[in-house]
């Protein structure tokens, strides 16, 4: 009996937590969602640009590590 009470109490706690999340999510404005989407897009562009710029340097770093490995093997 105590185990089922503890489990039902935890389930109730999870349900209440989920309802609080839904009520909090309902208070978020459309402007805030749009702002978050724009910031997300800028962050994505930043990562893509950094990947392009670092991609050229990656080959150089790879060659340096290859040379160092060969020197350590000898």
Wavefront OBJ file of the C-alpha trace (Angstrom):
o trace
v 0.000 0.000 0.000
v 2.693 2.610 0.824
v 4.522 1.886 -2.459
v 1.419 2.530 -4.555
v 0.778 5.725 -2.570
v 4.334 6.929 -3.232
v 4.055 6.126 -6.948
v 0.690 7.824 -7.293
v 2.024 10.854 -5.414
v 5.019 11.062 -7.748
v 2.755 10.737 -10.795
v 0.582 13.526 -9.426
v 3.694 15.662 -8.922
v 4.753 15.031 -12.541
v 1.294 15.898 -13.848
v 1.194 19.136 -11.848
v 4.685 20.014 -13.079
v 3.567 19.419 -16.654
v 0.484 21.595 -16.158
v 2.653 24.390 -14.748
v 4.854 24.108 -17.848
v 1.818 24.343 -20.134
v 0.522 27.409 -18.274
v 3.973 28.997 -18.479
v 4.237 28.199 -22.179
v 0.870 29.850 -22.780
v 2.272 33.101 -21.373
v 5.038 33.294 -24.008
v 4.251 35.913 -26.611
v 4.449 35.494 -30.377
v 7.082 38.256 -30.420
v 9.287 36.227 -28.066
v 8.933 33.115 -30.234
v 9.854 35.160 -33.323
v 12.843 36.668 -31.524
v 14.038 33.203 -30.501
v 13.676 31.944 -34.088
v 15.738 34.850 -35.439
v 18.460 34.322 -32.815
v 18.462 30.608 -33.639
v 18.900 31.382 -37.344
v 21.821 33.740 -36.632
v 23.467 31.104 -34.461
v 23.047 28.554 -37.249
v 24.647 30.929 -39.769
v 27.494 31.578 -37.351
v 28.156 27.848 -37.010
v 28.021 27.334 -40.782
v 30.412 30.239 -41.386
v 32.808 28.997 -38.707
v 32.695 25.525 -40.262
v 33.595 26.935 -43.672
v 36.450 29.028 -42.292
v 37.862 26.290 -40.097
v 37.443 23.712 -42.858
v 40.340 25.256 -44.780
v 42.551 25.163 -41.688
v 41.503 21.633 -40.809
v 43.586 20.183 -43.648
v 46.674 22.010 -42.369
v 46.083 20.758 -38.814
v 45.520 17.243 -40.125
v 48.819 17.329 -42.070
v 50.702 18.622 -39.013
v 49.308 15.825 -36.855
v 50.223 13.295 -39.546
v 53.819 14.546 -39.668
v 54.097 14.516 -35.869
v 52.754 10.943 -35.754
v 55.287 9.797 -38.317
v 58.115 11.465 -36.393
v 56.990 9.794 -33.170
v 56.820 6.411 -34.901
v 60.448 6.665 -36.076
l 1 2 3 4 5 6 7 8 9 10 11 12 13 14 15 16 17 18 19 20 21 22 23 24 25 26 27 28 29 30 31 32 33 34 35 36 37 38 39 40 41 42 43 44 45 46 47 48 49 50 51 52 53 54 55 56 57 58 59 60 61 62 63 64 65 66 67 68 69 70 71 72 73 74
